[in-house]
């Protein structure tokens, strides 16, 4: 099993690209990599993913979600932490299983005195009410999905999945090469949704060869 952490004081856009391409990812205001996840004393393998955006074509699910959410208002802006995000995060967190971060600020910043990532937010509103937010980090040619959360009263709209689609759409439209959604974990169904978004463009990181390969070549046995 492998796990490592780094604590840079600054990250330039090209630095983030370089970390992501080698299977590193954001946690708080530092960078980590791992090939395992511990859950209730049991260890699972982690497999890092990315979407190759030149190969990405939205699935029919995306267009269904666009129609389902057509009456909401959407904005994409630089992320600036505020109470409105914290309030929404707490609504989202309340009905979930234990083990989630206690608050959004802790999840994004920890106890770091500096902010080293350039982040954007996709905000979804019903009239003036914030009902969903998706946060993603921007590099020079790559972006990484960090978090999506929403008001549980709007669960039927599949807002979490919709926001991921919109992150990818934004990145493709703005000329980015890759979108990194993090890892999935064979054996834990909570991560399986990542395999359904942009299947034709999805790649996984083979730590043995230090290369990205099409998801169809992944062997889990």
N, C-alpha and C positions, 0 to 999 in steps of 0.2 A: 504494500500500500504506500502511496505517495501523497504528501501534502506539503505545501510551502507557502510562505507569506512574504510580501515585500511592502515597505512603507515609504514610498517616494514622497518628497515634499512638493513636487511639481510633476504634472504629466502634460506634455504637449500632445496635440492631436495625433502626430505620427507615432508617439510613444504608446498611446492607447491601441492604435492599429497593431503595433508590434506585440504587445502583450496578448491581445485577443487572438492573433493568428497562432500563437504558441500555447493556447489552452489556458490562459490566465483570465481572470474575471474580477469585477469589482466586488468588494464587501466593505460597507461603510465608506471610509476614505482611504482604503488601501487595496492592494491587489493580492489575490490568492489563486492557487491551483490545487486541484485534488483529483484523485481517481476513485474516491470512496465517500460514502455517506453513512453515518451511524444513525440508526433510528431504533430507539427502545432496546439498545444492546445488540442489535443485529446490524451487520455491515452489508452495504449494497455497493455495486459498481456504479460510478458516474460516467456518463458519456457526453462530452461537450458537442454542441451543435452550432451550425451556422447556415444561413440561407445565402446562396450565391445569387445576387439580385439580377444579374443579366439573364439568368435562367428562370426567374420567378414569374409565374402567371397566377393571378388570384383564382382560387377555386370558386365553385358555385356558392359555397357556404358564405364567402365574403359578400357576394351580391345579395344574398338573402338577409345577411346582417345589416347591410346598407339600407335595405328596404324596411327592415324591422325598426331601425333607429332613425328613420328619415325625419321624424318630427323633433329630434333633438338638435341642439346647436353645438358645433365643434370648433375649437380653436387650438392652434399649435403655437406655443410661445416658449421662450427661455424659462427654465424652471427656477423659481425663487420661492423657497420654503415659506409658508405662511400658515396661519391658524385654519384657513379653509381646507387645506390639504390634511392637516392633522385631524380635524373633526370628521372628515370623510373617511380617513384611514381607520379611526376608532370605530365608526359604524361598521365598516367592512370586517374588522378584526373580531368584533364581539361574538358573532355566532360560530367562529371557526375553532378548530381544535387547538389545544394548548401547544406551546412551542413557538408561536409566532412572536415577532418583535413586540415589545411593550408599546412602542410608539413609532411613528414615521421618522421623527428626528433621529432617534437612536439607530434605526435601520439604515438611514442614508448617511449619517455623519458620525455615529458613535461618539467618542470623546475627542475627536480630532479638532485641533484649533484652526485647521486650514481646509479649504475646499479645493480639491485638485481635479475634479471632473467637470466638464462642460455638459450640462444636462438640459433636455427639453421636456416639456409636458404637453400631452394631448389631453385637453379638458373637454368633457361632454356636459352640456347643460340642458335642463328642461326649464325654459324661460331663463330666470336668473339663478336657478338652483344648480349647484355643482353636484352631478350624480356619478361621475366617473373620471378617473385620471390615470394616464399611462405615462410613466417616466422612462426616458432612455438617454444614454450617454452618446456623445458624438465625438468621433475621431476625425481623421483626415479623409479616409476612404471607407471607414467602417463605423457601425453603430452597434450598441449593445442594449437590449431591453432589460430594464432594471426592476420595474414593478408596475403592476396594474391593480387598481382597487376601485371599488364602486359601492354605491348605496345598495344594501341587500334587498331593499324594496323593489329594485329594478332588475332582480336576478333573471327574470324571464326574457330579458333583452340580450342576454349573453354579452354583456358589456365588456367583461374581461377579455374574451376572445376577440371581440370587435376592435378593441384598442390595440391589440397586438397586430392585427391586420393593418390598422391605420399607421402604426409605426413603420411597418415594412413598406407600405405605400409611400409614405413621406420620404423614406430613405431612397427608394428606387427613383422617385420623381426628382430627387435632388442630386442624383448622380453618384450615390454611394455604391461600393462594390459588394459589401457584405453586411448582413444583419445577424448578430449573435444573440440568440434567445436564452443562453445559459446551457445547463445540462438537463438531460433526462436520466431517469433511474429505472432500469429494468426491474420489474417486481413491485414498483410503487406506482399505482395507477394515477396518482395525482399529477405526475409529470408527463403522462402519455399525450396530452393535448398538443405538446410541442411537435410531435411527430406528424400531426395532421395539417399543419399550416405550411403551405408551400412545399409539398412532398417532392415535386420534381426538381426543386432547387436545393433540397436539404442535403447537407454534408455532415459527417462526424469526424472528430479528431482522433486519429489512431496514435496513441501515445508511444506505442512501440516503434513506429516508423517516423513519428513526428510529422505526419502528413494528414491532410484533409482528404477524405474519400467520400464518394456518393453513399447515401444512407442505405442503398440497396446492397452494398457490399458488407454491411455490418452483420457479424455472426455473434449471436448471444450465447451459444452453447459453450 
